[in-house]
Amino acid sequence: MVFYTALFLALFYFKIGRVHKKEERMNRTIKMVHVLMIMSVIGTVLYGYAHVNPYRWVPSIFLFAIIASMFVTAVQVGIFVDGKPLFKLSDLYRLFPIILVLSIGLNILLWM
């Protein structure tokens, strides 16, 4: 279950990163966070190849990509309460470090 959570976080992170790249300027800090996340994703995928049947986790990538896209699209379209957005894109961008720490922590749990 930890493996699938790490996979979902990776896809969610890169969906947010794709939107961020289109909307905002990239700085060195964000690029470094992206590099660390790529290393974490490589660790997750290597664990998947070594320990999980590909017939189970490869189709889940497509499902998780669709779910992550729907989450980000819902935020882009906006959910408004009393004329104010409930959750903004800038709130999603603040999740970069949190998702990175969670992903690295899950990878540590995977490889223990």
C-alpha positions as CSV (number, residue, x, y, z in Angstrom):
1,M,0.0,0.0,0.0
2,V,2.9,2.3,0.7
3,F,4.2,1.8,-2.8
4,Y,0.9,2.9,-4.4
5,T,0.7,5.9,-2.2
6,A,4.2,6.9,-3.2
7,L,3.3,6.4,-6.9
8,F,0.2,8.6,-6.5
9,L,2.2,11.3,-4.8
10,A,4.7,11.3,-7.6
11,L,2.1,11.7,-10.3
12,F,0.3,14.4,-8.3
13,Y,3.5,16.3,-7.7
14,F,4.4,16.3,-11.4
15,K,0.9,17.3,-12.4
16,I,1.2,20.3,-10.1
17,G,4.8,20.9,-11.4
18,R,3.5,21.0,-15.0
19,V,0.9,23.6,-14.2
20,H,3.5,25.6,-12.2
21,K,5.9,25.6,-15.1
22,K,3.2,27.0,-17.4
23,E,2.0,29.7,-14.9
24,E,5.1,30.8,-12.9
25,R,8.8,31.3,-13.3
26,M,11.1,28.6,-12.2
27,N,13.8,29.4,-9.6
28,R,16.7,27.3,-8.4
29,T,14.9,26.1,-5.3
30,I,12.0,24.7,-7.3
31,K,14.4,23.1,-9.7
32,M,16.3,21.5,-6.8
33,V,13.0,20.2,-5.3
34,H,12.2,18.7,-8.8
35,V,15.5,16.9,-9.0
36,L,15.0,15.5,-5.5
37,M,11.6,14.3,-6.5
38,I,12.9,12.7,-9.6
39,M,15.3,10.7,-7.6
40,S,12.5,9.7,-5.2
41,V,10.4,8.6,-8.2
42,I,13.3,6.6,-9.6
43,G,13.6,4.8,-6.3
44,T,9.8,4.1,-6.3
45,V,9.9,2.7,-9.8
46,L,12.9,0.5,-9.1
47,Y,11.1,-0.9,-6.0
48,G,8.1,-1.6,-8.2
49,Y,10.2,-3.5,-10.8
50,A,11.9,-5.5,-8.0
51,H,9.0,-6.3,-5.7
52,V,5.6,-5.8,-7.3
53,N,4.0,-7.6,-10.3
54,P,3.9,-5.1,-13.2
55,Y,0.4,-6.3,-14.2
56,R,-0.8,-4.6,-10.9
57,W,1.2,-1.4,-10.7
58,V,1.5,-0.3,-14.4
59,P,-2.3,0.0,-14.8
60,S,-2.5,1.9,-11.5
61,I,-0.3,4.6,-13.0
62,F,-3.0,5.4,-15.5
63,L,-5.7,5.5,-12.9
64,F,-3.5,7.7,-10.6
65,A,-2.7,10.1,-13.5
66,I,-6.4,10.6,-14.2
67,I,-7.2,11.2,-10.5
68,A,-4.3,13.7,-10.2
69,S,-5.4,15.5,-13.3
70,M,-8.9,15.8,-12.0
71,F,-7.7,17.2,-8.7
72,V,-5.6,19.9,-10.3
73,T,-8.3,20.7,-12.9
74,A,-10.8,21.2,-10.1
75,V,-8.5,23.7,-8.4
76,Q,-7.9,25.5,-11.7
77,V,-11.6,25.8,-12.5
78,G,-12.2,26.8,-8.9
79,I,-14.5,26.0,-6.1
80,F,-16.0,29.2,-4.8
81,V,-17.6,29.9,-1.4
82,D,-19.2,33.4,-1.0
83,G,-17.4,34.6,-4.1
84,K,-13.9,33.6,-2.9
85,P,-11.9,30.6,-4.1
86,L,-11.8,27.8,-1.5
87,F,-8.4,26.6,-2.7
88,K,-6.0,28.5,-5.0
89,L,-3.2,27.4,-7.3
90,S,-0.7,29.2,-5.0
91,D,-1.9,26.8,-2.3
92,L,-1.0,23.9,-4.5
93,Y,2.4,25.3,-5.2
94,R,3.1,25.4,-1.5
95,L,2.6,21.6,-1.4
96,F,5.8,21.0,-3.3
97,P,8.1,20.6,-0.2
98,I,5.4,18.7,1.7
99,I,4.9,16.2,-1.1
100,L,8.7,15.8,-1.5
101,V,9.2,15.0,2.2
102,L,6.3,12.5,2.1
103,S,7.6,10.8,-1.0
104,I,11.1,10.5,0.4
105,G,9.7,9.2,3.7
106,L,7.6,6.6,1.8
107,N,10.6,5.5,-0.2
108,I,12.6,5.0,3.0
109,L,9.7,2.8,4.3
110,L,9.6,0.9,1.0
111,W,13.3,0.0,1.0
112,M,13.5,-1.0,4.7
